[in-house]
Amino acid sequence: MSSQSKLSRQCISLLIEEDHPAYQWAKKQSDSVNAFGHIGTHIDCYTKVPANNHYTTDTVLLDCTKEMPCLKDIEPLDMTGKSLVLFTGNLADNSYGTPEYGKADTSLCSEVLDAILAKQPAFIVIDSYGIGAHGEEHINFDKRCEENNCFVIENVVLSSEMADNLIELDITFDANSASTGKRCEVTATLKSVGQ
C-alpha cells in the first residue's frame, strides 16, 4: 500500500427540499427571495461580498462539540487565508430547523471572535445556524467578519469522522444573488479513512 494517503471529495452543503418546514417558512415570507437565501448552507453577506465566487482553502478545524472555543484555543492557530471550521455537532445531533437545533448555543464570545479575526481567516464555517446568538448579535458578528474580509458560512453537514479527516474546502456561490444570504456549495476534501 502506498505511503501517500488517498483523498476523497464530498459535498457538505445542506440542501432543503420543498417539503421541509424551513422551505415552507421562506416561501411565506414577504421578502421570500431574501428568506430563501438564508436556509440551508449559505454565506452571509450583509455589507460586502467576497471578491471571487469560487475559493479553495486549507482548513483549520476546532472541535466545539463540548464547548465553543476560548482565547487559549485560538492563540496557537495559523489561519491566514484559510477556512476556520467550527465543528459543533449541532446539525448531526439535532437535525436542521428543529427547535433543538435553534436552541443549541454555538455562539462565539466577542473577544474570541476578535482573536479569530486578528488571524485573518478567509471564512468561518459552522455546522450550525451561526456564530452569534439569534437576532442582532448574529447579524452584528457577521458584519464584523465582513469588515475583516472574512465571511461566515452556516449550516454545513459534518460528521465527527469527516471533521477528523478534513483537509480543504472548495466553496462556490452566486455573488449576484439578491439575498443577503447567498446559497453556496461547499465540497470537502478528506483523507480517506482506513489508509
Secondary structure, DSSP 8 states (H G I E B T S, - for coil): --SS--EEEEE-B----TTSHHHHHHHHSTTHHHHHHTSSSEEE-SS---S-SEEEEEEEEEE-SSS---HHHHTT---TTSEEEEE--HHHHH-TTSHHHHHS-----HHHHHHHHHT--SEEEESSS-SS-TTHHHHHHHHHHHHTT-EEEE-B---HHHHHHEEEEEEEE-TT-SSSEEEEEEEEEEE-TT-
